[in-house]
């Protein structure tokens, strides 16, 4: 028995969720995370509807707990929403837009819905729209970002002060230390993206993983803050040019598969979060999860002892 609402909603053993990275968050990685006790998420942001449906079917057939991400602004029509509602999926995260029109059909299908938010205002609106929980995305995370940067440290506290739904903390978390900090601020789970992108089971090219493990904490830039999409990506010659120019060419992400699977780190901005400065090795997913959980309990046990002794 657990009082953790995220575990109750997901059926996972541990409150560790894998982020829904386009093209990357598919069966090989998601199933590895779920087998390790976390919650694997299948992406649909790639727009490859039939391929994503096949990946969802594989996860459903595995019997493992899992979720699906529906990025509202990226969905061409209602086909994926209808498929998810009919496929036995139990947990969905929505993102990139208002979840208001999605909550009803998903909940009618018996699906738990969490929405990803970068601000307090968005969090309050989503709770009013009827979501079951929130993924709180701080500015430290990789990928698509809110140009008005608010750190996970501040955002979690601010949102917890306003709403009482379960929170999954995302951005700047890659181990048990980050997990313990997130729980102290009101989260009931964490989401990791960059850490799992660099995992042994991740399908991305070795060059991408090496770029993550070799980067410093200052190894990313937030790009295109005055336009859309705003992203956080690894520093490279290409991203230096974009950073210096202040704007990103509209077609610059067309080469993203060359980064992911071709290993050409200049083909497009290589999305990654600030945790690149904390990740120094490629590890199997099971090791990442086990080490995160062990470190989390080591820290919380020490803090519990301090609380019991009323000392510092």
C-alpha positions in Angstrom: 0.0 0.0 0.0 1.2 3.5 -0.8 0.0 7.0 -0.3 1.7 8.1 -3.4 -0.9 9.3 -5.9 1.3 9.0 -8.9 2.0 5.3 -8.2 -1.7 4.8 -7.7 -2.5 6.4 -11.0 0.3 4.6 -13.0 0.7 1.2 -11.5 4.5 1.6 -11.6 6.7 0.3 -8.8 8.7 3.5 -8.5 7.6 7.2 -9.1 10.1 7.6 -12.0 8.7 8.5 -15.4 10.5 8.6 -18.7 10.0 11.7 -20.7 8.2 11.4 -24.1 11.0 12.4 -26.5 10.0 12.3 -30.2 11.2 9.2 -32.1 13.2 8.2 -29.0 10.5 7.3 -26.5 9.3 4.1 -28.2 9.1 0.4 -27.1 12.8 -0.4 -26.6 13.4 2.5 -24.2 9.9 2.6 -22.7 9.7 -1.1 -22.0 13.2 -1.0 -20.3 12.0 1.8 -18.0 8.8 0.0 -17.1 10.6 -3.3 -16.5 13.0 -1.5 -14.2 10.1 -0.3 -12.1 9.5 3.1 -13.6 6.9 4.3 -16.1 7.8 4.2 -19.8 6.0 6.7 -22.0 5.4 6.3 -25.7 5.7 9.5 -27.8 3.4 10.7 -30.5 5.1 14.1 -31.2 7.0 12.6 -34.2 3.7 12.6 -36.1 4.3 9.1 -37.3 0.8 8.0 -36.4 0.9 4.4 -37.6 4.4 3.7 -36.2 3.3 5.2 -32.8 0.2 3.1 -32.8 2.3 0.0 -33.3 4.6 1.0 -30.4 1.5 1.5 -28.2 0.3 -2.0 -29.1 3.6 -3.5 -28.3 3.6 -1.9 -24.8 0.0 -3.0 -24.3 0.8 -6.5 -25.3 3.8 -6.6 -22.9 1.6 -6.3 -19.8 3.9 -3.6 -18.4 2.5 -0.3 -16.9 3.1 2.5 -19.4 1.7 5.8 -20.6 1.3 7.7 -23.8 2.0 11.4 -24.5 -0.4 13.5 -26.6 1.2 16.8 -27.7 -2.0 18.7 -28.6 -0.6 21.2 -31.1 1.4 18.5 -32.9 -1.6 16.2 -33.6 -2.9 16.5 -37.1 -6.4 15.2 -36.3 -8.3 13.2 -33.8 -7.0 9.8 -34.9 -4.4 9.4 -32.2 -6.8 10.5 -29.5 -9.4 8.0 -30.7 -6.9 5.2 -30.9 -5.6 5.9 -27.4 -9.1 5.9 -26.0 -9.9 2.6 -27.6 -6.6 0.8 -27.0 -6.7 0.1 -23.3 -4.2 2.8 -22.3 -4.5 3.8 -18.6 -2.3 6.8 -18.3 -1.8 9.8 -20.6 0.2 13.0 -20.4 -0.9 15.9 -22.5 1.3 18.8 -23.5 1.8 21.7 -26.0 -1.6 23.3 -25.7 -4.8 23.4 -23.6 -6.0 20.0 -22.5 -9.6 21.2 -22.0 -11.0 19.4 -25.1 -9.0 16.2 -24.4 -9.8 15.7 -20.7 -13.4 14.6 -21.3 -12.9 11.9 -23.9 -9.8 10.5 -22.1 -11.5 10.4 -18.7 -14.6 8.9 -20.3 -12.4 6.1 -21.5 -11.1 5.5 -18.0 -7.7 7.2 -18.6 -5.8 9.2 -16.0 -4.7 12.5 -17.5 -1.7 14.6 -16.4 -0.8 17.8 -18.3 2.7 19.3 -18.6 2.9 22.9 -17.5 5.7 25.6 -17.4 3.9 28.2 -15.3 1.6 28.6 -12.3 -1.2 30.2 -14.4 -1.2 27.2 -16.8 -1.2 24.8 -13.8 -4.3 26.4 -12.3 -6.2 26.5 -15.6 -5.4 22.8 -16.2 -6.7 21.8 -12.8 -9.8 23.8 -13.4 -10.2 21.9 -16.7 -10.2 18.6 -14.8 -6.8 17.0 -15.2 -5.8 14.4 -12.6 -2.3 15.7 -12.1 0.5 17.8 -13.6 4.0 17.4 -15.0 5.8 20.5 -13.8 8.4 21.4 -16.3 11.2 23.7 -15.1 13.5 25.6 -17.4 16.5 23.3 -16.8 15.0 20.6 -19.0 15.8 19.9 -22.6 13.6 20.2 -25.7 10.7 22.7 -26.1 10.7 25.3 -23.4 8.8 28.4 -22.2 11.0 31.4 -23.1 10.1 32.9 -19.7 12.5 30.6 -17.8 11.4 29.5 -14.3 13.5 26.9 -12.6 12.1 23.6 -11.3 13.1 24.7 -7.8 10.8 27.7 -7.9 8.1 26.4 -10.1 7.4 23.3 -8.0 7.0 25.4 -4.9 4.8 28.0 -6.6 2.5 25.4 -8.1 2.2 23.3 -5.0 1.1 26.4 -3.1 -1.8 26.8 -5.5 -3.1 23.3 -6.3 -3.5 20.0 -4.5 -3.2 17.5 -7.5 -0.2 15.1 -7.7 2.9 16.7 -9.3 5.6 15.0 -11.4 8.7 17.2 -11.4 10.6 17.5 -14.6 13.7 19.5 -15.5 17.1 19.3 -13.9 16.6 15.8 -12.4 18.7 12.8 -13.2 19.4 11.0 -10.0 18.2 10.4 -6.4 19.5 13.8 -5.2 17.2 15.6 -7.6 14.4 13.2 -6.7 14.7 13.9 -3.0 14.8 17.6 -3.7 11.7 17.4 -5.8 9.8 15.4 -3.2 10.8 18.0 -0.6 9.2 20.7 -2.7 5.9 18.8 -3.1 6.3 16.4 -6.0 5.2 12.8 -5.8 7.3 11.6 -8.8 10.0 12.7 -11.2 10.3 12.7 -15.0 13.8 12.2 -16.6 14.5 12.9 -20.2 18.2 13.5 -20.8 19.2 10.8 -18.3 17.2 8.2 -20.3 18.3 9.5 -23.7 21.9 8.6 -22.7 20.9 5.2 -21.4 22.3 2.0 -22.9 18.8 1.0 -24.2 18.2 4.4 -25.8 18.1 4.1 -29.6 20.1 7.2 -30.3 23.5 7.2 -31.9 26.6 6.8 -29.7 27.8 10.3 -30.7 24.7 11.8 -29.1 25.2 9.9 -25.9 28.9 10.9 -25.8 28.0 14.5 -26.3 25.7 14.3 -23.3 28.1 12.5 -21.0 31.0 14.8 -22.1 29.1 18.1 -21.5 29.5 20.5 -18.6 26.6 22.0 -16.6 27.0 25.1 -18.9 26.8 22.9 -22.0 23.4 23.9 -23.2 21.7 27.0 -24.5 18.1 28.2 -24.6 17.5 29.2 -28.2 14.9 31.2 -30.1 13.5 32.9 -27.1 11.9 35.6 -29.2 10.0 33.2 -31.5 8.6 29.7 -31.5 9.6 27.1 -30.8 12.0 28.0 -27.9 14.3 25.1 -27.2 17.1 24.0 -24.9 19.9 22.2 -26.8 23.6 21.2 -26.5 26.2 23.7 -27.4 27.6 23.2 -30.9 28.8 25.3 -33.8 25.2 25.3 -35.2 23.6 26.3 -31.9 26.3 28.9 -31.3 25.3 30.5 -34.6 21.6 30.4 -33.6 22.4 31.7 -30.1 24.4 34.6 -31.5 21.8 35.5 -34.1 19.0 35.4 -31.5 16.6 33.6 -33.9 16.3 30.0 -35.2 15.8 29.3 -38.9 12.3 27.7 -39.3 13.6 24.5 -40.9 16.5 23.9 -38.6 14.9 21.0 -36.8 14.4 19.1 -40.1 17.7 17.4 -39.6 16.9 16.1 -36.1 16.9 12.4 -37.2 20.4 13.0 -38.4 21.4 13.9 -34.9 19.4 11.1 -33.2 20.2 8.2 -35.4 23.0 9.4 -37.8 25.3 10.8 -35.1 25.8 14.1 -37.0 25.8 16.5 -34.1 25.6 19.5 -36.4 22.6 18.3 -38.4 20.2 20.1 -36.1 20.1 21.4 -32.5 20.7 18.3 -30.2 18.0 18.7 -27.5 19.2 18.2 -24.0 18.8 19.6 -20.5 21.2 21.0 -18.0 21.6 17.6 -16.3 24.2 16.9 -19.0 26.6 18.4 -16.4 25.6 15.6 -14.0 25.7 12.7 -16.3 29.1 11.2 -16.9 28.4 7.6 -18.1 26.1 5.6 -20.3 24.3 3.1 -18.0 21.6 0.5 -18.4 18.1 1.7 -17.5 17.8 -0.8 -14.6 21.0 0.6 -13.1 19.9 4.2 -13.5 16.6 3.4 -11.8 18.1 1.3 -9.0 20.8 3.9 -8.3 18.2 6.7 -8.3 15.9 4.9 -5.8 18.8 3.9 -3.5 20.2 7.4 -3.5 16.8 8.9 -2.8 16.3 6.7 0.2 19.8 7.3 1.5 19.1 11.1 1.5 15.6 10.9 2.9 16.7 8.6 5.7 19.4 11.1 6.6 16.9 13.9 6.6 14.5 11.9 8.6 17.1 11.3 11.2 17.7 15.1 11.4 14.0 15.6 11.8 13.7 13.0 14.5 16.6 14.6 16.4 15.4 18.1 15.8 19.0 19.0 14.8 20.8 20.2 11.7 
